[in-house]
Amino acid sequence: MRKNLTKQADELGEDNRILWAGLLGTILFTVFSLMWMSQERAIPKIELYSLDADKSERITVAISADDMQVGDTRNPERHPVAIALRRKRGVDDARVSRREVLIRRGDTWYRYHAPKLMED
């Protein structure tokens, strides 16, 4: 009977070790995932220059990873730069093509050069 109790205790100990190893693996995965996600990533910035009368006007806009993920560079309305521009104060709408960027303020559309990627 004593051997059976010892065998059962060993089996329970083995099960506990497996559970603890799984729990430890999950905890380590979570910690390292959070550390990776919290690292600062370079957010690309775009600088746009006006094509219209006021050539000195410039707009700088930051493109987030979400913008890149949900955007479509082939669709002027869903372009990641257009999505980011719509978040800016004073921009009512935006369209982005290979040749130009259109920004609407009120009833007027303004033209800008095509995006030029900037690095900080």
VMD Tcl script that draws the C-alpha trace (Angstrom):
set ca {
  {0.00 0.00 0.00}
  {2.87 2.36 0.82}
  {4.34 1.77 -2.66}
  {1.01 2.68 -4.25}
  {0.84 5.94 -2.27}
  {4.41 6.79 -3.23}
  {3.67 6.01 -6.90}
  {0.54 8.18 -6.80}
  {2.48 11.03 -5.18}
  {5.14 10.77 -7.88}
  {2.46 10.87 -10.60}
  {0.86 13.92 -9.00}
  {4.27 15.55 -8.70}
  {4.92 14.88 -12.40}
  {1.55 16.41 -13.33}
  {2.28 19.47 -11.20}
  {5.70 19.91 -12.81}
  {4.11 19.77 -16.27}
  {1.47 22.32 -15.23}
  {4.10 24.64 -13.72}
  {6.30 24.34 -16.82}
  {3.32 25.26 -19.03}
  {2.42 28.16 -16.77}
  {6.00 29.40 -16.73}
  {6.18 29.18 -20.53}
  {2.98 31.21 -20.84}
  {4.24 33.85 -18.41}
  {7.58 34.17 -20.23}
  {5.84 34.42 -23.60}
  {3.54 37.16 -22.27}
  {6.40 39.14 -20.71}
  {8.57 39.00 -23.83}
  {5.59 39.86 -26.06}
  {4.82 42.91 -23.94}
  {8.46 43.96 -24.00}
  {8.57 43.64 -27.80}
  {5.32 45.55 -28.26}
  {6.42 48.36 -25.96}
  {9.64 49.04 -27.89}
  {9.61 52.32 -29.72}
  {9.31 51.81 -33.42}
  {10.18 54.40 -35.99}
  {6.97 55.89 -37.34}
  {7.51 57.12 -40.87}
  {6.75 60.78 -41.40}
  {5.69 62.30 -44.68}
  {6.37 65.91 -45.63}
  {4.09 67.46 -48.25}
  {4.82 70.65 -50.20}
  {2.08 72.78 -51.72}
  {1.63 72.89 -55.51}
  {-0.81 75.80 -55.32}
  {-0.23 79.53 -54.80}
  {1.32 79.34 -51.32}
  {4.35 77.20 -52.17}
  {5.89 77.74 -48.73}
  {3.12 75.76 -47.02}
  {4.24 72.37 -45.74}
  {2.42 69.61 -43.90}
  {4.13 66.84 -41.92}
  {2.09 63.81 -41.04}
  {3.02 60.63 -39.12}
  {1.89 57.31 -40.56}
  {1.05 54.68 -37.94}
  {1.34 50.92 -38.31}
  {-2.47 50.75 -38.23}
  {-2.64 53.15 -41.18}
  {-0.29 50.90 -43.13}
  {-2.24 47.80 -42.22}
  {-5.75 49.03 -43.10}
  {-4.69 51.26 -45.98}
  {-4.45 50.44 -49.67}
  {-1.80 52.31 -51.64}
  {-3.70 51.69 -54.90}
  {-6.85 53.42 -53.65}
  {-6.50 57.24 -53.33}
  {-9.17 57.41 -50.60}
  {-7.77 54.50 -48.55}
  {-4.06 55.31 -48.96}
  {-2.22 55.20 -45.58}
  {-1.14 58.83 -46.00}
  {-4.76 59.88 -46.68}
  {-5.91 58.04 -43.56}
  {-3.26 59.81 -41.46}
  {-4.05 63.20 -43.01}
  {-7.73 62.91 -42.09}
  {-6.70 62.78 -38.41}
  {-5.00 66.16 -38.66}
  {-6.83 69.23 -37.47}
  {-8.19 71.34 -40.31}
  {-8.19 68.53 -42.87}
  {-11.69 67.51 -43.91}
  {-10.73 64.94 -46.55}
  {-7.67 63.68 -48.41}
  {-6.74 61.72 -51.54}
  {-3.27 60.43 -52.38}
  {-2.00 59.35 -55.79}
  {1.47 58.81 -57.22}
  {1.64 62.35 -58.59}
  {-0.16 64.49 -56.04}
  {-2.00 64.74 -52.76}
  {-5.37 66.48 -52.57}
  {-6.48 67.91 -49.22}
  {-9.92 69.36 -48.72}
  {-10.51 72.18 -46.27}
  {-14.11 73.27 -46.29}
  {-15.24 73.40 -49.92}
  {-11.76 73.93 -51.38}
  {-9.29 71.24 -52.48}
  {-5.56 72.01 -52.25}
  {-2.85 70.21 -54.19}
  {0.46 69.00 -52.74}
  {3.43 67.11 -54.17}
  {3.35 63.33 -53.92}
  {4.57 61.97 -50.55}
  {8.26 62.07 -49.80}
  {9.29 59.76 -46.97}
  {11.19 61.49 -44.18}
  {13.36 59.89 -41.51}
  {13.70 61.39 -38.03}
}
mol new
graphics top color blue
foreach p $ca { graphics top sphere $p radius 0.5 }
foreach p [lrange $ca 0 end-1] q [lrange $ca 1 end] { graphics top cylinder $p $q radius 0.2 }
display resetview
